[in-house]
Amino acid sequence: MIFDNPFFTDVLLPFLLVFVVVFAILQKSKILGEGKAQIDSMVAMVIGLILIGVEQPREIIVGLMPWMAVGVAVILVFLILYGFVAGDLSGDKTPAWMKNTFGILAGLFTLGVVLYVTGLGDIIMGWFSSPGSGDVWMNVLIILLVIGAMIVAVVSGKKKKEGE
């Protein structure tokens, strides 16, 4: 089947993705000038070809895309379910807490996926799992959580006083 072919999954699709995204960014930002679609397409093609020629960045893109699809599907399901309950999400009607929550969740999801795909997550987990360091890191985590909770309490207390 064509979708299982390594040329398709490891060469053609990553090239097309990078080409289209870079071309769209160049067209929207007009960095190279207005009405310069040919130059924008040539720059996007060169960047896409460089990506294909260098294995490590290509592998990162190939590893990230399935996770991005999963993230988009999860967000879509949440938005559909929220739409059934709360109604329209467009424009200024969207609550600020929801925008903040989506931003934080998207950031955490992206960070987690990048750490997983690049292998940096294993290195970081190795720091926490070295012999004898478990207690130290647990104490550091607890202290950071307590400090974070105190900051949230102080900031929310100031907002309530200003609103009175």
Secondary structure, DSSP 8 states (H G I E B T S, - for coil): -GGG-HHIIIIIHHHHHHHHHHHHHHHHHTTT-TT-HHHHHHHHHHHHHHHHHSHHHHHHHHHHHHHHHHHHHHHHHHHHHHHHHH---SGGGS-HHHHHHHHHHHHHHHHHHHHHHHSHHHHHHHHHTSTT-HHHHHHHHHHHHHHHHHHHHHHHHHHHHHH-
